[in-house]
Structure formats: structure tokens, C-alpha cells
């Protein structure tokens, strides 16, 4: 996804055709090349690529070869240097999938609304969206907070992070095609989105009050230091764990738990099961988990 001010192309990048064949390829992409990419992205971002993703990987990385004037995938991969090499950022950005939408798995936001109102003893409600993608999820959190508290300035702070710097830039802009919001209830659409006109016709922008609730930061869940502090009342980590090996999942969940307030909730994706971390999180609803006392170190 290469976002511009008025483009949300990256939202749909997950639909890249995996059926691409080597016969039509501009560059040779051998099994060895693919194995190297799998190993690199696993070590760099914890993402475990399935074997059937070879065509997808080619279609995404080949753009970097053209930009850099590389003659082969071997040359491109050999050129990836140490940790400070800026090309790593492009490499990771190219291989992350950012499929998202407003109010995805809507039942979570109903639960969050009731939960936030139950925290009457909190001066602030602190939320973390750790896979912000192009912004639909964190902005939905902000709308949920405003609706729950009945104000455009609720006592809520939201940290929104992602490993992909390109999608974070799109999220910060808060500009979306009309298609992205067409399924929202009309009252929500009118209340929280500004309709574009003239050159911006066909686009909407989120209200500045929504943006004011959010802090966007780059974060790689595999790194030793996270640029977030907590404690958090709720963490949204949805459809992220499915890309990690089990030991990586456990390592991340163990780090989440002590960063959460008492009764803190962790929201997972619809296809994710965190039963292996029962000492740290216990199931409280459909893919909603509550931190345990042991998990918090109590």
C-alpha cells in the first residue's frame, strides 16, 4: 500500500492474486529466494508466511526491485544490511497485510462501550489498539468512546500502533473513500465524518475531535522495547496472533498482562484462541479475555 492523501489502496492489498505464475514474471523468484524471505520476515517481524504465499510475496517485493534498480531477488536480499538499513522498513511494509474496516466484529465495540462506563473510578480510560492499520479500528474506538460518554471529549486516551509506517501515515490523515464508510449508520456517518467536495468528492475525513483522542506510533511487537507504557484498561490485538508462531504469541501475551489495569480486557480476532495463555487471560466472552491477577503479577 502506497497511500496518498486521498487513497486507501492498501486496505485492499490482501486481495492480491496468489495465483500468479512464474511464466509471467519479470524476475526469477526461486524456492531459495522465497525461503530466505520467509526466514527474514519471521526474524524481523515474527510473521510466519505460509508456503502458498510465494506468488503474493513476489508481487509485493518486485516493486522494491524496480525502485532500487536490482537485477534479481538474490541481489535485493543480499543488499539488506544491518538493523539500521532503511530498506528493512520497506521490506516489512510490503509483506504486512492490512485488511480492516470500521466496526469490524461489531460485538466487541458494544462490550467496550459498557465496560468503559463501568470504570467510574478512572480519571482516564486508556486503550491500546496494537494493529492500527489504516486507522479504521482506532477511529471506531474513538467513536465508541464518544457515543458511550455522550461527548466529543470523553475521558479516553487511545494509543494506536502498527509495524507498517505507510499505513500509519494513512491513519493519521483520516481520509477514506466513501466505499469505506458506506455501511455505517447514517447518524454515525453524519456526526463523525466530513464529506469532501470539489477535488475531494467521493472521500470523507474523520472529525478532528476523533483525531485528537489518538496517538499514532510505530511499534514492532517483537522488539524488546515498546513505545507505550500503560497501564491499559483494554487492548485490541485482533487478527494479529494468527501470523505468529505459538512461542511468539505466548511471549507477547505475557508482556501484555502486566501492562493492564485490574479487570483489563484483551480483545482478540474472531479466529484466534488464547487458551494457551489461561494463566494470564481468562475468557469473558466471544474472543474477549480478562487479565488474571497472576498475569498482572499480583
N, C-alpha and C positions, 0 to 999 in steps of 0.2 A: 504494500500500500504506500503510495507516494502522495500524501494528502496535500491539496492546495486549500486555499481559504474556502472554496465552495465545492469541495469534493469529499465524499465519504467512500471512495472506491475500495478502501481497504476492508470495509465491513464485509464485502462480498468475496474477498480473496480466497476464502476457504472453499469456494466452488471451483477452483482451478481444476481443469480436466486431468485426472490422473491417468487417462488412457493414452496420453501422448506416446508415440513410438519413436524409437531411435532412428528410424528411417528418415524422419523429417527434421532431425536435429542438426543444428548448426555446428555444434561441438560434440566430440565423443565424450560420453559420460559412462565410464566403466564401472563394474561392480566394485572395484577397488576404490574408485573415487567416491562412490556412494557410501562405502564402509567408512571411509575417512570422515566424510561429512557427519555421519551418524555418531561417530566417536567424538568429534569436535563439539557438536551441539549438546551432546549428553554431558560432557565435562564442563562446557561453558554455561549452559542454562538448565541442565537437568532434564532436558526434553528427550524422550525416548521415541525415535522415529521408527514406525513400522516398515517392514520390507516393501510393502506395496506403495510407499510414498516416493519411490525413486523418481517417477516422472514429475511429481509435484516439486520435488527438490530441484530438479533440473530447470523447470520453468521459472522458478523464483531466483535461483542463483545465476542463471545465464545472463540476466540483466547486469549483474555486477561485473561479469567478464567483459561485456561490451563497454561499460562505463570506463573500466580500468585499462581497456585495450589488451586483455590477456588472450593468449593463443590457445589455452587449454584449461581444463579444470585442475589438472595437476599443477600447472603454473600458478593458478589462483590460490589453491590450497597451500602450496609451498610458500606463498608470499605472505600468508597470515603470520604476523610476528608475535611479539610478546604481548603481555596483558594490556599495554597502553596503545597498541596499534589501533587507530580509529576504524579500521576496516572490520574489526570484530563487531562493532555496533551495527554496521550494515548487514553483516552475516547473520546475526541474531534476529534483526528486524525482518529479514527476508524469510526466515524459517518459522516465525511465530504466526499462529493462526488467530485471528481476531474476529470471531463470529459472535455478534452481540445484538441486542435490541432493547428498546425501552420496555420496562415491566416484564422482562423475560422471567419465567417461573414466578408468576404474579403472586402466588400464595405467600411467598417469602416477605413481600412488602406489607401485606396485611398483618403478618405476625410481627414484623418490625414496628409497625405503627402502634400496635397495642403495647408492645414491650417498652418502647420509648416513653409512653405515657405513664407506665408503671414505675419509672425511675424518678419519682417526685423528689427524692433526696439528692439528686445530682444537680450541681450548678450547671454543668455541661454534659451532654451526651456525646461521647466520642465514638465515631465509626471509622472503620478502615475498609476500603474496597481495594483489594490487593491485585486485581486483574482488571484495571480500569478500561483497557482497550480504547476505543474511540470516544468513550465518555457516556454512552447511554446508561450504563449501570449506575455510576456515581451520581449522574443527574437525576435518575429515578430515586435514588436515596434522598437527595435533597428535596425533591418534590414530595416524597412521602413524609419527610420531617415537617415541611411547611403545612401540608394538609393535616397532619396529626396535631400540631400545636396551633393551627389556625392563624398563622402569621408568616410573613415573608422573612422574618428574622427570628427563627426558632433558636433555642439554646443548644444547637447541634453543631459539631465540627466534624468535617469529613476529610480524611486523607485518602487520596486516590493514587495508586501506584501501578506501574506496569514496567516490564523489562524493555518494551519496544518504545523507543524515543519518538518515532514517527507518529504512532497512534496517540501518544500523549499530547503532541502538538495539535492534532486534530481535536482531541478532547478539550484542550484549553480554549480553542476558538469557539466551540459550542455551536457550530454551524452544521446543519443537516439538510439533506434533501427532503422534500415533502413526503416522499415514499417512506422515510424512516419513522414518521410520526402519524401516518395516516390511520393507524389502528388505535390511536389514543382517544379516550373520550373527549368529545368536543369541549366541555368545560375546562378540562386539564390543558388541552392544546391552546385555548384562548388565554388562559390565565398565566401560563408559564413559557410561552413561545412567541416570538415576534416574527411576523410574516414578512418576507422580503418582497420588494417591489423593484420595478425597473430592471437593472442588471442582475439583481438578486432574486428575481421572480423564480418561484419553484423551490426556494430554500427558506428555512426558518433558523432563527438564532435563539438560544436559550436566554431567558431574562438575566440581567446582570446580578440580580439577587441570588439566583441559583449558583452562579459562578463564585459569588462571594463566600459561599459555605464550603467551597472546595479548595484543597491544596493538592496540586499535582506534583508528583515526584517520581523519578525513575528508581526502580528497585528490582534487583535480581534476588529471588528467594534463595538462591544457592550461595550468595555472598555471605561472608562472616559477619558483616555489619549491615544492619538495615537502617535507613534514614527515617525511621519512625520510632516513637518512644512509648506511646500508650500512657496509662492503661486504657484499653478499649472496652466499650460496652458491647460492641458487636463487630464481627469481622466477616466480610463477604469474601469467600475464597471459592468461587463457583466455577466448575469446569476447568480447573487448573490441575488438580491432583492426577487426573487421568493421563497427563503427559509425563508423569514422573514414575520412576521405579519405586517399589514399596519402601525401601530403606530411606529414600529421599523424602517420600511422603511422611514417614514417621519423624524424620529429623525436623521437618517444617512444623508439623503439628506440636511437637514438643517445645518448639520455640514460641509458637502462638500462645500456648496455655498460660505461661506466667506473665504475658503481656496483657491479660484480660482482667477486667473487674470481676468481682463476685457476681455470679449469675450470668456472666457474659455469654453471648450466643455466637456460635460459628455457623454460618450458612454455607452449605456445600451444593454442588451441582446435582442435577436430577439423576445422573448415572454414577454418582460417587457414593461409596460406602466407607465410613470411617470406623468401622467396628474394631479394626486392629488397634485403634488408639483409645479403647474404652477406659483406660486408666486416666486419660487426660480429658476426654469429652464423652458425655453420655447423650444418647438420642432423646430429643424432646419433641420431635415432630417430624414431618416429612422432610428429610435432609436438613434438619435443624438440630444442632448439638449445643449442649451447655457445658461450659468448662467445669471440671470437678475440683474439689478442694485440693486433692493431691496434685492435679495438674498445675494449679496455681502456686504450688509449693507450700500449702498450708498443712 
